[in-house]
Amino acid sequence: MLGYKHTPEALVKISGGNHPMYGRTGKNNPTKKNVFVYSFNLETKVTLLDRSFNTCAEAALYFDCSTRTLSRYLDKDKVYKDKLYKKQWILSSIMK
């Protein structure tokens, strides 16, 4: 199939609104998660809600990083569990 060219008729059938998956995203799509950012003070051990974002993409723009990085912290992967993001932020997809 390498180098196969679809016919113009086939391209019309599978493009845009005609495609059955057009506009659908997964329920657990990381770019659609709400992101709540809590500031954490190491000295006083106090956690406060600092800001919230409607999408992971907005939070990634704010922190100047990729959505993949933030979604790893949100999903609490084994490597990132209980770790602070940039040594001061706790990221959560649910409000505490």
Secondary structure, DSSP 8 states (H G I E B T S, - for coil): -TT----HHHHHHHSGGGSTTTT---TT-GGGS-EEEEEEETTTTEEEEEEEESSHHHHHHHHTS-HHHHHHHHHT-TTTTT--BTTTEEEESS--
